[in-house]
Amino acid sequence: EDNFLRVNSLYFDYELVEPCPHSNSHNVEMVVGPYINSIICILGFVGNSLVIVTYAFYKRTKSMTDIYLLNVAIADLLFVLALPLIIYNELSSWSMGPVACKLLRGSYSINLYSGMLLLACISTDRYIAIVQARRSFRLRSLSYSRIICAIVWVFAILVSIPTFYFYQWYKPAHSNDYHMIDDEFFETDEPPQYVCELKFSDSNMARTTKVAVPSTQLAVGFFLPLFIMIFCYSAVIITLMKAKNFQRHKAVRVVLAVVVVFIACHLPYNLVLLYDTVNMFQQAECEDLDRLQTVLMVMQSIAYLHCCLNPVLYAFVGVKFRNHFRRIFQDLWCLGKKYIAPRRSSRVTSEFYVSTVCRSVDGSSENGSSFTM
């Protein structure tokens, strides 16, 4: 009994300090997660799906740039498909099991790295096509582009291995609820709350990984593509300014827009991420941590916005691609007429009407796409 009293007196001599509430960041998360990121998911899904559909049924992949653009659209599409589940995981417990946890976090990392590195490949391709025009025919082949894309995807998988390994599905200890009866603690019968988060076997591994993963993301996922884009597009702009072409100013504006949008979307988030990584294990006030988490969350959503802008910057800016893009809606309109018109008139009359309209819209009945069967 004396030992029991001594232990309890020692226990109650300590001042219990509750964890930081992070009220501001939580309030922002409840807005950014369900609403802002949902808009980004919808816009990114529509834009990148249109790019993939255009390449699948209309334009085909005829050049090195087409291969890169198609792979960028695939990476961005997979990214926005994983984003809603990431948001769900951050706002509530994870109920989909350990395999889905690892696949979700791992695929999210793969698509992040591959998308950024493929943008660097596009800038390199445009550098070769414009600055090194004499050697472009030898260097810019479909076989080379497919090999480079395969290397990018494999490299993205390799740098995402720590994410696959350390993200686990588990029940955190702090989620257990207890009640005390006759000086004994008993666990409540509440259903278990599992999470899909990083989990480590020891503190040293935790410190190393928590610094290595964001550092790799900064180095490979941002600074490397940024430096490649700045070098290549600077040389492209200098070459275009020397060329005597009335369209050079438009081309220069497009290049500047690509670089400016990339920097505006990703630089703020990566600077905040760099600051957070450097000061990760430093003691700070709750207000400062709350403010940092809020800024990091907002900047991350701005970075996510870039996957919605990629189709506009890289695909729809081209005249030929815009023409194919318009044909998608023209063919969908014709398909709608094909199935709606029979309800209003006879089958023969409606089929004649639809075929006539589609020929007038498309310009030729022989140049129809795979949508117009």
N, C-alpha and C positions, 0 to 999 in steps of 0.2 A: 504493500500500500504506500509506503514511503517513496519507493521508486516511482510509482505511478504519479504521485503528487509532484515529485521533483521533475519528471519529464514534462508534465503539463505546465508547470511553472516556467520551465525553460521555453516551452512552445509558445506560451502567451507573452513572453518577454520580447519576442520579435515583433516588429511592426510590419504588418501585412500591407503590401502595395499592390493594387490592382493593375492589370495590364492597361496599356494606352487604349482609350476607347476608339480613336480614329473616327470620330463622329462625322467630321466634314468629308473625309474621303469616302466613308460609307454612304453618305447622302448623295455624293457625286456619282458613286458607283451605281446606285439605284436608278440614276437617270441615264448615264453613259452606257451601261451594260444593256438594259432591255430596249432602249429607244435609239440612241445615236448609233450604236454598233449594229442594231437591226437594220437601220436604213443603209448603212454601209454594206451589210450582207446582201440586201436586196439589189442595190445598184451594182455591186460587184458581180453578183450572180447573173443579172440580165446582160451587162456589158460583155463579160468574158464568155458567156454562153453564145452570144451573137457572133463573137469572133470565131469561136470553135465551129459553130454551125456554118458560117461563111466559108471557112476553109474546108469543111467536110463536104459541102454540097455545091459550092459555087467556084471559089477562086482556085482551090487546090494549092499545094505547096510547090511552087515552081522555082524558088530561089532560097538562098541561105537565110535572108531576112524572114521569109515566110515560115521557115522551120523554127526560128527563134521566137517569132511572134506567137505561133501556135503553142509552143511550150510555155511561154510566159502566161498565156491565157489559161492553159491547163493548171499551172501552178497557182495562179490567182484564184481560179475557180475552186480548186480543192481547199485553198486557204479560207475562202469565205464560207465554204460548206462546213469546215471545222470550227469556225469562229462561234456560231451559236452554241455549240456544245461546250466550248471553252467558257463562254459567258455563263451558261447554266452551271458549270462546275464551280465557278467563282462565287455564284450567288446562293448555292444550296449544296446539299450533300450529293455525293456521286453514287448512283445506284445501278450502274451498268456493268460493274465487275472489273477485275484487274486487267483482262485482255483489252477491253475497250479503252481503259484508262491509258495504257501504254501506247496503243495504236493512235489514239486521238492526239496525245501530246507529241508523239514521235512524228506523225504525219504533219502536224502543225509546224514543227521545227524544219522538217524537210522542205515543205513548200515555201517557208520563209527564206531559207538559204537559196534554194534553186531559183526562186523568182528574182531575187536581187542579183545573183550571179548571171542570170540570163539577160538582164538589162545591161550588164557590163559587156556581155557578148554582142548584143545589138549595137552598142556604141563602137566596139572594135570592128564589127562588120561594116558599119558606115564609114569608119576611118579608112579601112582598106579600099572600099568602093570609091571613095572620093579623093582621098589624099594619095593612096597608092593605086591609082586607077590602072596603071600599066600591068601590075601584077595581080589585079583583082580577079581576072578570069581563071588564073591558076589556083588562087587561094580560096575563092568563093565558090565552092562546089557543094552539091547536096550531100554527098558522102561525108565530106568534112564536117558539115553542120550537124549531121546526125551523130557522128562520133563525138563532137564537142558537147552536144546536148546530153548524150549518155554519160559522158565524164562528169558533167555538172550534176546530174541526178545522183550518180554514185557518190560523188564527193559530198553532196548534201546529206546523203544517208550516213556516211561515215562520221561527219561532224555532229550528227544527231544521235549517235549511239549513246552518249551519256544521258540524254533525255529519255531514250527508251529504257535505259537501265535503272535510273534513279527515281523516276516517277512510279509510284506504287499506290495501290488501292488498300487503304488501311483505316482503322478506327483510331483516331487520336485519343490520347489519354485524357486530355482536358474536356472531351465531350461526354465523359461518364458523369452521371448525376447520382449523388449519394444522399442518403438520409440517415440520421443517427437515432438508434433506439437503445436505451440502457447503456450508454457510453460505448456503443459499437456501431460501426459504419456498415450500411448495407446499400448495394447498388440498386437503383430503381429499375422498374420493368419497362422503361421507355425503349422503343425500337432503336437499334444501333445506327449511328450517323457516320457513314464512311466518307472519306475524302480521297481525291486523286491529286496527290501532291508529292514533292520531293521528300524522300526518306533516306537516311544515312545510318550506317552501323556505328560510326564513331564521330566525334566532333572534328577531328582533323580532316577526315574525308569531307565532312560537311563544309568546312571553311574553304577547302581547296576547290570543290565543285561549284559552290555558290559564287566563287570569283571567276572560275575558268569558263563556265557556261555563258554568262553575259559578256565576258571579255572576248570570247570567240564570236559571239553574235555581233559585237561592235567591230571587231577586226575584219571578219569575213563577210558579215551580212550588211555592213555599211561602209566602212572606210575604204576597203578594197574596191568595191564597185564605184564609190564616189571618186577616188583618184583615177581609175580607168576612164570614167565618163568625162571628167574634167580634162584629162590629157587628150583623149580622142576627139571630143567635141570642140576643144580649143583649136586643134589642128584643122578640123573640118570647117570651122567658121573662117579661119585665116584663108584656107583654100577657096572657099565660096566667095569671099570678098574680092579675091584676085580674079575670079572668073568673070567674063563679060557675058552675063546671062541676065535677062530681065526678071527671071524667077529667083535669083539668088537671095534677094532680100526676104522673100517669103520663106525660103529654106532656112535662112539664118534665124528668123523669128521662131520657126518650129524647133530648131535645135536649142535655142535659148529657153523656150518654154519647157522643153523636156528637162533641161538641167535645173532650171529654177523651181519647177514643181517637185522634182526629186529632192532637192535640198530643203525646200519649204516643208515638205511632208516628213522627212526622216531626220533632218539635222536636230530639231528641238528635242525630239524623243531620245535620240541617241546621246545627246549631251547630258540630259537628265539621267539617263541610264548609266552613263559614265560616272557622273557624280555619285549616284547611288551605290555603284560598285566600289568606288574608292573609299567611301565612308560607310560601308556596310556594317563593319564591326566596331564602329565608333559609338560611344555613348552620346545620346542626344535627348533633348526634351521632347515630350509627347506632341507638343504643338508643332515642332519642326518636322517630326516624322509624319504627322498627319498632313502637313502642307506638302511635303515631298511626295507622299503617296497620291495626293490629289493631282498634283502637277504631272506626275508620271502617268497617271491614268488618262488624263486629258490629252497629253502629247502622244500617247500610244494610239488613241483613237484617230488622231490626225495622221499618224503614220499608216494606220490601216486604210485611210481614205485613198492612198495611192493606188491600191489595187482596183479601185473604181475608175481612176483617171488613166490607167495604162491603156485600155482600149481606145480612148479618145486620142491620146498623145501618139500612140504608135500605130494604130490600125486605121481608125476612121478619118485621120487627117489626110490620107491618100485619096485621090480622086477615084481611082479604080475600085478601091475597097469600099468607098461610099456608094458607088454604083451597085456593087454586089449587095451591100447592106440594104439598099432600097428595094432590090429585087426580092429579098426575103419577105418584106411586108407586102409587096405586090403579089407574090405567089401565095402567101397566106390569105390574102384577100380573095384571090381566085378560088382557093380551096374552100373558103367560107361560102362563096357564091355557089360552088358546085353542090354543096350539101344543103344550103338554105333554099335555093331556087326551086328544086323539085316540089317543095311544099306549096309553092305559089302557082306553078304552071305545070304543063306536061313535061315528061322526061326528055323527049326529043327537043322540044323548044328550049328547055333549060340548058341542055348540053350544048346546043348550038350557040346559045347566048354566052355561056361561060367560055367556050373555046374562042369565040370572036373577041370577047373582052380581054382575055389573056394574051391573045396575039397582038391586040392593039396596045396593051400595056407593055408587054415584053419586047415588042418590035418584030418578033419572029416566032413562029410556032415551033421551029426546029431548035431553038436555042434555050429551051426550057431547062429548068434545073431538076434535081431529083425530087423536089417537092411537087412538081406538076407531073403527075404520073400519066 
